[in-house]
């Protein structure tokens, strides 16, 4: 029997395994990952941004853990020779309504302890001559990194500390008793005293396997990206973001330099009909049936008809997508939008139609389930791991 079992080999799962072995040296730990490699899904399909924590409700888990996570991520990367760059981020307001929201966001950044500069249109143009707007916020601490590389470095430390990592290990049953948790699937069966489930796109299904009575479902949203031609890589010096809609958990289409020197555009947010289908038009019958038959999704769709139609249009037609970017970078053309692989956001939707905005965890006497951990979970992975380990240690007392 193992002391700990972790289900899920994304950055949150691997970081949790790493933290538990740091706190409890010599403990036996098993990490199970369904895919043939670690970090295959949300960890490996994102903008690679080290977020600052500016957006999130003061006092929320996202606000608290993201600010700390940005610092810990940079420290871990520096200690393990993982390249990263603190390039800063500009959130650009393009009209009066966005400028009003921008000022509210500035107040939130102050509450969250994030260092931000308030820029007028002239200063924005001076810093980024090819970006237009009526004002902007400059977040100094935002950076870029390869989270897949961070995950692999964490995994190596898990192995060095004696942890076992098994790939290709799908879990199809979870049984908890007073003394242990048994997890099993086609690859075998394992027992552990404590269980952590960081299953991302499958989080709700794993929770139900474990017998949790949860009132939510994971709805996948495809985030489609483009990449600019190499000659455009010096278009901007910083990350360029729009001012987000505070009612939605998505940050809008942004220009993102990557740590390998590319410049990406995206993502949008389009309903996905396959939780793990990255090709455009992918449909998984089981996934589609669960989404379209879910009352919570019906309510989300009804409340966001205009937004949903716009995102679908922009997915189908490049010019609609381009228009989102041209609001703050008018010189971009359709020819600049080159193909790049999409990502899929695992978004928890409650039965009443509310989108879960914060990180969401549930527990049983012997397990912790991470039910909602979209962006900025990669940035926040190390303090999320601390938070989970604290909860497990509380149960053991």
TORBA-514605 format. One record per residue: residue in three letters; x, y, z of N, C-alpha, C in turn. Coordinates in steps of 0.05 Angstrom, whole numbers, plus 5000, padded with zeros to 4 digits. Example, Ala and Ser with C-alpha at 12.3 -4.5 7.8 and 13.67 -1.06 7.14 Angstrom:
2
Ala526448865156524649105156526449345156
Ser525749555142527349795143525850015157
This chain:
397
Unk501749765000500050005000501850255000
Unk501050444983502550704982501450895004
Unk503151085012502151295029500351485014
Unk501151544989499651734973499451644944
Unk497151704932496751664904495651924892
Unk496751994869495852234855494852144827
Unk492452214820491452164793491552414777
Unk493052414755493352644738496152744735
Unk497252734711499952814706500253084692
Unk498353264697498753544689500453684710
Unk500953944706502754084724501754094752
Unk499054104756498054114784498453844798
Unk497953624784498353364796501253304802
Unk503053374783505853314788506953504810
Unk506053754810506953934831506053844858
Unk503653724860502653624885504253384895
Unk504853204876506652974884509353074894
Unk510353274880512953394888512853514916
Unk510653664922510453794948510053594970
Unk508453384965507953184986510553034994
Unk512252984974514752844980516753034993
Unk516653294986518253485000517553505030
Unk514953505036514053535063514353275079
Unk514153045065514252785078516352605065
Unk518952665069521052515057520852215065
Unk521252045045521151765051518351645047
Unk516351815044513651705039513551565013
Unk511851365010511451224985509251364970
Unk509751424944507851574928507651464900
Unk505251454890504751354862503151574848
Unk504051644824502651824806501751674781
Unk499151684775498051544752497051754732
Unk497851704707497051884684495951714662
Unk493651784652492251624631493851634605
Unk494951864598496251894572499051774573
Unk500351774550503051664548505151854555
Unk504452104562506452304570505152494591
Unk506852624605505852824625505253084611
Unk503453234623502853504614501653524586
Unk500153324578499153304551496953504545
Unk495253574564492853724559493154024566
Unk491854124586491954414591494854514596
Unk496454344609499254424615500754474589
Unk500354314569501854334544500454484522
Unk498154594527496654744507495655014519
Unk497555194523496755454534498655664524
Unk498355914532499956134523502756144536
Unk503155984556505755994569506256244586
Unk504056364596504356614610504556564640
Unk506456704653506656704682504856944691
Unk502456874700500457084706501157224732
Unk500157464735500857634758498857624780
Unk496257564774494157554794492457804794
Unk492557964773491058214771488058184769
Unk487157974756484357954748482457864771
Unk483357734791481757554807480557694832
Unk478257604840476857714862478657714887
Unk479057954899480857964923479957764944
Unk481857614955481257414975480657144964
Unk480157124938479556864926482156694925
Unk481756424921484056254917485756334894
Unk484456404872485956494848487756734855
Unk486656934868488157174874490457104893
Unk489956954914492056894933494256714922
Unk493356504907495356304898496756394873
Unk495556554857496856644832499256834839
Unk498757024856500857214863503257064875
Unk502756874893504956714904506156524883
Unk504356414866505356224846507156354826
Unk506656604819508456744799511256754810
Unk511456814836514156834848515456554850
Unk513956354859515056094862515855964836
Unk514256024815514855914788517556024778
Unk517956284782520456404773522856294789
Unk522356254815524556144832525155864824
Unk523155694819523655424811525055414784
Unk524155574765525455584739528355664741
Unk528955864757531755954760533455734772
Unk532355594792533855384805534355134787
Unk532755104766532954874749533754944720
Unk534755174717535755264690533655244669
Unk531155314676528955314657528655604647
Unk528855654621528655934611525956054617
Unk525956304626523556464628524256754624
Unk522356914618522857204614520557374625
Unk521357564641519357754653519157994634
Unk517257974616516958184595514758384601
Unk513158324621510958504628508558464609
Unk506258584617503858554602502358824601
Unk501358894577499659124574496759034570
Unk494959134587492059094583490959354571
Unk490059334546489459574530486459624528
Unk485659864535482859954532482660094506
Unk480660014490480360124463477960314460
Unk476360344481474160534480473460614509
Unk471460794511470760904537469760694557
Unk468160504547467060294565469360124576
Unk471260054558473459894567475260054586
Unk475460314582477160474600475960474628
Unk473260484630471960474656472560204670
Unk472359984654472959724666475959704673
Unk477659844657480459834663481059964690
Unk479760184696480160324722479260144745
Unk477059994741476159814762478259584765
Unk479359494744481459284745483959394759
Unk484559644755486859764769486359754800
Unk483959814808483359804837483559514847
Unk482759324831482959044840485958964842
Unk487559054823490358984824491659094850
Unk490859334858491959444883491159274907
Unk488559184907487559014928489058744929
Unk489858644906491258394905494258414908
Unk495258654912498158694916499858654891
Unk498658714868500058684843501058954833
Unk503558974826504759234818503859294789
Unk502459524786501259594760501659894756
Unk502259964731502460244722499960314706
Unk498860554710496560654695497660834673
Unk497160764648498260914625496161054610
Unk496761294600494861434581495561344553
Unk493961444534494361364506497161434495
Unk498161664503500761754493502961574503
Unk502861504529504961324540504761044529
Unk502260954524501960694511503260684484
Unk502760894468503960904441506960934442
Unk508061074462510961094465512260824470
Unk510860664487512060404495511660194473
Unk509260204461508660004440507560164416
Unk509260254398508360434376506360304357
Unk506060044357504259914338501659824351
Unk501259904376498859844391497260104396
Unk494660104391493060334396490960294417
Unk490360504432488360484453488060754467
Unk486060774484485561024499486961024526
Unk488160804533489560774558490360484562
Unk491960424582492760154587493760124616
Unk493759874625495159804650497659644642
Unk499859714655502359554650502959394676
Unk502859134673503458954695506358864693
Unk507958954711510858914708511758624712
Unk510358474729511358204737510557974718
Unk508958024698508057814680510457714664
Unk510557444660512757324645511757104627
Unk513756974614513156754596515056524602
Unk514056274598515556034605514355804589
Unk515655574590514655324579513755154602
Unk511155124607510154974630510554674626
Unk510754584602511454304598514154234609
Unk516054424605518754384616518754394646
Unk517154574658516954584687515854324698
Unk513854214684512653964693514653734692
Unk516253724671518253504669520353534691
Unk521153774697523053814719521953734746
Unk519453804751518053714775517953404777
Unk517253284754517052994753519752854759
Unk521852974749524552854754525152874784
Unk524353084797524753104826523052904841
Unk520652854831518852654844520252384842
Unk521252314819522652054816525152034834
Unk526652254835529152264851528452224881
Unk526152324889525252294917523952024923
Unk523851854903522851584907519951544898
Unk518751744886516051714876515951554850
Unk513751414846513351254821511351404803
Unk511951404778510151524758509551314737
Unk506951254734506051054715504451194694
Unk505351174669503851284646502051074633
Unk500151154618498250964605496550824626
Unk495950954648494550824670491850964674
Unk489950894658487251004661485850894685
Unk484551064700483050984724480050964718
Unk478950734723476050694717474450634742
Unk475750604765474250554790475850664814
Unk474450784832475550894857473750804880
Unk474950664900473450564923474850654948
Unk473450794966474550894991473350745014
Unk475050665032474150545057475250715081
Unk474750615105475750765129478750775130
Unk480050585117482950555120484650605095
Unk483350615071484850635047483050705023
Unk484350785001483050834976484250644955
Unk482450504940483350334919482650454892
Unk484650474875484150574848484950354828
Unk483350324807483850104789483050184761
Unk484150034742483550074713484749854697
Unk484749874671485849654654488749594660
Unk490349784670493249744675493749614702
Unk491749604720492349484746490649604768
Unk491249534792489849624816491849704837
Unk491349924851493250034871491650124895
Unk492950114918491850214943493650424955
Unk492350624967493850844981492250935005
Unk493651045024492351155048490951425042
Unk492051575023490951835015491051864985
Unk488951994974488752024945488352324939
Unk489652414917489152674906488452634876
Unk486352764867485552734839485653014826
Unk487453034807487853274791487453204762
Unk484953144755484253024729483453214707
Unk483453474713482953674692480353634677
Unk480653564652478353534634476553294643
Unk477553124659475952894669475252924699
Unk475553154710475353194739472653114750
Unk470453184736467853124746467352824745
Unk468252694724467852404722469352254744
Unk471852334749473352204770472052254798
Unk470952484802469552534827467152354831
Unk465652314809463252144811464151854814
Unk466351774802467351504807467951454836
Unk468851674850469551644878467051674896
Unk464751724884462351744900461652014910
Unk463052224900462352494909459752584896
Unk458052724911455552834901456053124893
Unk456953164868457753434859455553544841
Unk455153804842453053934827454254094805
Unk456053974789457354114767458153924745
Unk458854024723459953864701462154024687
Unk464253884678466354004662465354054634
Unk465354304625464754364597467254464584
Unk468054324562470554404549470154644530
Unk471954834531471955054513474555054497
Unk474355034471476755044454477855324453
Unk480455344457481755594454483555574429
Unk482655714408484055684382486155904380
Unk488555834372490856014369491656034340
Unk492956264334494456294309497256374317
Unk499056344298501856434302502556624280
Unk503856844286504657044266507156944252
Unk507557044227510056974212512557064227
Unk514756924223517256994238518057284235
Unk517557404212518257684208516557874225
Unk514457774237512757934255513457894285
Unk515457734291515957664319516857904336
Unk517758114323518558354338516358574338
Unk513858494332511658684330511258824356
Unk511458684378511058804405513258714423
Unk513658864445515658804464514558654488
Unk511958684493510658564516508258404508
Unk507058264527504458134522502358354519
Unk500558324500498458524495495758384499
Unk494258474519491658354526489458564523
Unk486958484516484758664518483858694547
Unk482058874552480758894578478558684579
Unk478658494598476758274597473958354607
Unk472058184598469358214608469258084636
Unk468558234657468658124684466657904689
Unk464657874672462557674675463457404664
Unk465657394649466657144637469357074648
Unk470056814649472656734659474756724638
Unk474256834614476156824592477457104589
Unk479957114581481457364581481457504554
Unk480357374533480257504507482757434490
Unk482557514465484657454446486957644450
Unk489357534455491657694461494057624444
Unk495957804443498557764429500557664450
Unk501657434446503357314466506057224455
Unk508257364461510857254455511256994471
Unk512556794459513056544472516056524479
Unk516756344497519456324506521356224484
Unk520156104463521856004440522056214418
Unk521056464423521456674404519156724385
Unk517056564386514756604368512956824379
Unk510956904364508857094373506156974365
Unk504556914385501956784380499656984384
Unk497356914372494957064375492756874385
Unk491456944407489256774417489256774447
Unk487656604459485656434446482856554446
Unk481156454429478256504432477056304451
Unk474456284453473256084471470755974458
Unk470955744446468855614431468055354444
Unk465455304447464655054459465954814444
Unk467054634459468154394448466254154452
Unk466153984432464453744434466153494438
Unk468653534446470453314453472353424474
Unk472453294497474053394519477053384512
Unk477853194496480653164489481153164459
Unk479353294444479653304415480653574406
Unk483153584397484453844391484053924362
Unk483353744345482853814317480153954315
Unk480054154297477554304293475454114283
Unk473054134295470853964287470753694302
Unk472653664321472653404336470053374352
Unk468953124351466553064366466952794379
Unk466452784405466252534420463352494428
Unk462152274420459352244425458552264454
Unk460152124471459552134500459752424511
Unk461952554504462352834513460153014504
Unk459452994478457453174467454753124480
Unk454052874484451452804497451352914525
Unk453452894540453452994568453253294569
Unk454653434550454553724550451753824542
Unk450753724519448253824508445853744524
Unk446153534540443953444557444053564585
Unk445953734591446353844618444854104621
Unk443154124641441554354646443254604651
Unk445454574665447254804670448254924645
Unk448954754625449954854600447755014585
Unk445254904586443055044573442855324584
Unk443155354610442855624622445155804615
Unk447655694614449955854605449455944576
Unk448655764559448255834531446056054528
Unk443856024543441756224541442656494550
Unk444356504571445256764582447456884565
Unk448656734547450956844532450656794502
Unk448156824492447656774464449356944446
Unk449457204451450957384433453957314434
Unk455057274458457857204460458556944446
Unk456756744450457256474438457156494408
Unk455256644396455156664367457556814356
Unk458457014371460857164362463256984361
Unk463656824382465956644384465756424362
Unk463456324356463056124335463756254308
Unk462756494303463356634278466356674275
Unk467656764296470556814294472156554290
Unk471056334300472356074296472155994266
Unk469856044255469355964227470656154206
Unk470856404213471856604194474156764206
Unk476456744193478856874202478457174206
Unk476957294188476657584189475257674215
Unk473357514225472157584250474157564273
Unk475757354273477857314293479757544291
Unk480557614267482557834263481458094274
Unk478858144271477658394281478158434310
Unk478158204326478658224354481458344360
Unk483358254344486158344347486558634337
Unk485258694315485658954302484559184318
Unk482959124338482059344356484359474369
Unk486459324376488759444389491359424372
Unk491259264351493559244333492559254304
Unk491959484294490559514268492159424243
Unk494759394246496259324222496259034215
Unk495158864233495158574227493258514203
Unk493958314188492358234165491657934167
Unk489857844150489057564150491457394144
Unk493257484126495557324119497457284143
Unk497157444164498857414187498057174205
Unk495657074201494556874219495256594208
Unk497356484219498356214211497356004231
Unk497055754222495955544240497655494265
Unk496355434287497655344311495655174326
Unk496654974341494854784354493154914375
Unk490654834377488754944397489354824425
Unk488154954445488054854472485154804480
Unk484754664502482054614512481954684542
Unk480154864549479854954577477754774590
Unk478454664613476554504628475054704647
Unk472654774640471154974655468854834670
Unk468854854696466654754712464254934710
Unk461954814704459354954702457454834722
Unk456255004739454454914759451654864747
Unk450054714761447354644750445654884746
Unk446055094762444455334759445455514736
Unk447455424721448455574699450755754705
Unk451655774730453855944737456555804729
Unk458355974719461055874713462755894739
Unk464155684746465855694769468255874763
Unk468456104776470556294770473156234786
Unk472856114810475156064827476055774824
Unk478455724834479255444837477255314856
Unk476655054851474654924866475654644874
Unk475654584900476554324910474354214928
Unk474053944928472353804946473953574958
Unk473053474981474553254994472753055007
Unk473852825011472652615028474552565051
Unk474052385069475852345091478752275082
Unk478952145059481652055050482552165023
Unk481052355012481852444985481252744981
Unk482652864963482153134954481753134924
Unk479653254914479053264885479253564876
Unk480853614856481053884844478953884821
Unk476854034825474554024806474654254786
Unk475954474793476054694774478854824777
Unk480454794757483154914758484054994730
Unk482555174717483555284692485555504697
Unk486255664677488155884681487256064704
Unk488956134722491956114722493055884737
Unk491955644733492855414749495755344744
Unk496755374719499555314714501355494730
Unk500755754729502255944746502055884775
Unk499655794784499155754812499755464822
Unk500855294805501055014811502554954837
Unk504755094841506355034865504855114891
Unk503555344893501955394917499355234918
Unk498155154896495954974896496854704909
Unk499154614902500254374913500654394944
Unk501554634953501854674982499054664995
Unk497154794982494454804993493254524996
Unk493554354976492554084976493953924998
Unk496653955000498153805020497353885048
Unk496754145052495754235078493154095085
Unk491354075065488753945070489153655077
Unk490853515063491353235069492453195097
Unk494353375104495553355131493553405153
Unk491653585147489453635167487753385171
Unk487153245149485552995151487052795169
Unk489652785167491252575180491452625210
Unk490752865219491052925248488752805264
